Amino acid sequence: DFTVEGVNLTRFYKMFEGDKTVQVPMVFWDFTSTDVLTLERIYGVPFDEVAQIKAMGIDVKKLTENALNAFFKQGFEFGVFHADLHPGNIFARNDGVIIYLDFGIVGRIDNSIRKYLASMLYHLVEGDYCKMALVHIEMGLISKDVDINEFEDVLREISEPIFDKTLERIDISQLILRLIRTARRFNMRLQPNLLLLQKSMVIIEGVGRQLYPDLNVWAIVKPMIYKWMLKEKASPKRIYE
């Protein structure tokens, strides 16, 4: 049903309206039905055509940073994210603006998951693995019977080798395998949308690796997480609660 995708597109169109780094095509509803989706025409180059993007004179470092910023903006500010971010669905305009296509798969993360992710990343950049472990228990992702010190040690073993490394120096496949083994070992309960988000993060990181392998993801993520945590802790609504 293409009207469902049209609704998703319209939602993201409004989300990024006024954003000078991202374009989402407008839906022409008079020419859209369950069988046909009619969009504003776009002009750009797929993200995996790296040589062509560079030939256009686009700053690939800035383009990659903008792509990561846009992804985290979706998740943390709006709680909804494009969940099919392979390179064929992301284009670069000749002025460096990112264009998103194909909103058939969209993930949603409620405020509790956003808080969990922000807390996790916050404690990671602070190097506080004990609090990272406690967040998992608070969220009910692992049992309270789990040895917290043992779980903290495992988080440290996974995180320390990759922290502050550039994309080029991180072995994503090995990292994912270690995370899966850890989840099995501690009988972790993972929500489908959280898994969808993790998959999307791996894909966008892979896209970033193609464009600019020297990118330090942590350097970009850190100020965004701090800003979100401050907003979360300092908002009148949160203080009241």
Helices and strands as residue ranges (DSSP letters): H 2-15, E 22-23, G 29-31, E 45-46, H 50-55, H 60-72, I 73-78, E 80-82, G 87-89, E 90-92, E 98-100, E 106-108, H 111-126, H 129-138, H 148-159, G 167-169, H 172-185, H 192-211, H 217-234, H 236-240
